Amino acid sequence: MGTHLSIDEVSLSQGELYTFITNKNGRGKKGSLIASVKGTLSQDIIGVLLKINENKRLAVKEVTLDMAKNMEAAVKIVFAKANLVTDRFHVVRLAMEALQHLRVKLRWQELDTENKAIDEARKAGRKYEPEALSNGDTPKQLLARSRYILAKKSNEWTENQHQRATLLFARHPELQKAYEHTLHFRNVYEQKNLNSAKTMFNEWITKTHTAEMKTFYTVANTVKNNLDNILNFFINRNANANAESFNSKIKLFRANLRGVAETKFFLFRLYKLFA
């Protein structure tokens, strides 16, 4: 079965979720699939996994997963001696989504401002001319087109993206502050030492609250509540990427078959290919 596992959920058809437990040593090939469970309820996952020999379950050293508490509860019971590792990509995505949420909020404000200006121009009997920035963007276009800029580090920007970012941060300094705060968060995962990472996470959480960066309050509280599992990543630096890759294979298989006509037979084919 392997000592390093992953657990994740995927939709097979019509939004019906299944939980898949995979073996990292299988590398997405034969020997990867350990179990598939209909649904995501803890008791269902536990009921299926307890069928595995106890000695094999106790030999598991590490399980990577997202921050779903139902999966965490199931893993703690079934693989009692395993370290739980919260997937780094799910953690970083929280901070990235908070940053994008601020960008979208500012874009809606620009839309409101533009609509008011259009109404005022109509009442005054003149044609509305939107503000054009030096790169040709309007204020609302600037925010809409900055989505991928904020998702990348500045050393990865093209010349046009550098120009757009300069305009963006000049008009919205709060967005620049949030972007830099997100970069600091992402940089924690470049640490090789668990204690250094712990210190940096705690400093980031403290700065979020002292600087009253309300956009990141939820991220900071989530990281604080899941810190032990998040820090376990720095032991072996294992992520849930293999589970996501396995999910992609299932989705591609499903697409090639034009959907899942019969779930039991589809699972049987997955078993023959990957178990």
N, C-alpha and C positions, 0 to 999 in steps of 0.2 A: 504493500500500500504506500510505502514511503513515509518519511518523518516530517516532511515539509509540505503542507497542504494549503489550498485556497478554497474559499466558499463565496459564492455570489449567486444572484438570481438573474433569470433571463425569461423573456416572454416567448412562448412557443407559438401561440396563435390566439387571436382575438383578445389580447391583453392578459391571457392566463399565465401567471407566473409559476416558474419552477425553480427550485434551488438546486444548484449543482455543486458537488464537492469534488475537487480535482487534485491530482498529485503533481507537484511541480516537476518531479523527476521524469514524468511522462513527456514533457515538452510538447504538449498538444498532439501527441500521436497515440499509438496503441499503449494502453496502460495509464492513460491520463484520467479517465473517468472512474471515480470511486462510487458515487451515488447520485441519483437524481430524485428529488422529492417534490411532489405536487404541493404548491403553495409555499408560504414563507413563515408559517406559524412555528414557534419554538417547539411545541409538543410534537408536531408532525416530523420535524427534522430530527429531534431526539429519538422518536420512535423508530425511525428507519436506521439511523446510525448506530443505535444500540445493538443492532443485529450483527454488527462487525465484532469479531473476536476481541475480547477485552485486552489481551496482551498487545494486539496490534494497535488498539486505540491508545493505550498508555505509552506506546513507543513513539507517538507523534510528538515532535518537539516544538513545532511552530505552525500556526494557522494564520494566514493573512485574510483580512475581511474589511468591509466598509464599516461605517459607524452605526449600522442597524443594531439596536439593542436585542432584537429577537434572535439574531444570528449569534451575537456575543453570548447570550444566555445558553444557547444550545451547545456552542463550542466548549464552554466552561464545564458543562456536565459530561459531555461525550469524550472530549480529549482533555482529561483533568490535569495532565502534566505539561500541556503545551502552552507556550507563550502566545498571546494574542497580539497580532500586529495590525494596527490600523493602516490601511493603504495610504501611502503618501499622496497619490494623485487626488483622492477624495478630500484630503485635508487642504491641499493647495487650492483645489477647485472652490472650496468655501470662500477663501480670501479673494479669489479671482471673481467669483459671482458677486461678492459684496462691492468690489470695485466697479464692475459693470452695472450694478444696480444704481450706483451714484451717477454714472454716465447717462443712463437712461432717464433718471430723474431730472438731470440738468437739460436733457434734450426735450423732455415734455415742457419744461419751463420756457425754453426757447420757442417751442411751438405755440404756447399760450401768448407769449410776447408778440410773435409774428401775427397771430390771429387778431389781437387787439389793434395792432398797427394797421392791418388791412381794413378793419371796421372803421377806424378813425379816418383813413384815407378815403374810404367810400363815402362817409358822411361829409367830408370836406370837398367831395367832387373831384378828387384827383386820383391818378393812377398810382398804385402802390409799387415802390421799387425796393426789393429786398437788399439788405446790406451785403456787399460782396467783399470778402477778405482778400488779402494779397495773393493767395493761392487759388482764388476763384470759387472757394466754398462760401456758402451762406452759413450763418451761425448754427442753424439746425443740421446742415449737411456736415459741418465740421465735427459735431458730436457723433453723428451717425457713422461717419467714415473713420472714426478713431477707435472702433471696436478692436480691430486686430493690432493696432499700435499698442494699446494698453495690455494686450495679452503677451507681448514680446518684451524682451529686455532692450534697452536703448542701443546697445552695441549691435543689435540685429536689425535695426531700422534701416530702410533705404533713405536716399537723399530726400525724396518727396515726403516720406514719413517723418523725417526729422523736421522738415518745414511745417508739416501739419501739427506735430507735437508741440513745437515752439508756439504756434498760434493758440493751440488748445490750452496750454498751461498758462499763457499770458492772460487769456480771457477767464479761465477757471482755475485759479491757484489752489482751491480746495481739492481739485481733481489731481493736480500734481502731487500734493501732499499725500493723498490716498494711494496714488501710484507708487510713490517711494516707500510708503509703509508696506505695501504689498510685496515689493521687491525685497525688503528686509525679511519678510516672512518666508519668502521662497529661498532666500539665502541660508536659512537655518538648515535646510536639507543638504547643503553642501558640506556641512560639518561631518567629520569622521568619528568624533568622540561623543558618546551619549551624554556625558555631564556637560559638555560645552553646548550641546543642542538644548538640554534642559534649561540652562542658564539663559540662552537666547530666547527660547519660547516664553519664559517667565518675564523677561525684560520687555518683549513685544506686547504681552498681555498688559503689563503695568503701563507701558506707554500709551496703549490704546485708551485706557481709562483716564490717565492723567491728562492727556491731550484732548480728552472728550471727543474722540473720533467715533461718533455714534454709529457710523456706517459699519464699523467692525466689532461692535459690542457682541453681537451674536456669535461671530467667529471666535472672539477671545474667550467667551464663556464655554463654547463647545470644545475648544482646544484644552481649556483648563479642566473640564469634566472628563476628558478622554486622554489626558496627558500620559498616563502610564502605558497604555496601548500604543500611543503615537510614538513614544520614545523607544519602544521595543524594535522599531524599524532599524534603529542605529546599531543593533547587535549584529545582524546579518545583512542588513540593507535589502531585504526581500520586499517586493511590492506585489500587488494583486494583478500585475500585468498579464500573467499567464492565464488567469481566470477570464480577464477581459478578452484576451486573444481566443480562448476557447469559446466564449460567447459569440464572438465574431464568426467563428467557423460554423457554429450552429445556425446563425442567422443567414450565412451564405448558403449553407446546405438547404435551409428552409426556402430561400429564394429560388434556388435551382430546381426545387421540386414544386414551385409555384404554390407554396403554402403547405400547411400541415393538414392533410385530409383525415388522417387517423392518428391520434396522439400516441396510442400504445405501440403501433407499428413504427412510428417515427422514433420513439425512444428505443425500441428494439434495434433499429438500424444504428443509432448512436452507440448503443452497447457493443454491437458487433465491430464497429469502427474504432472506438476509443477506450473501451473498458478492458 
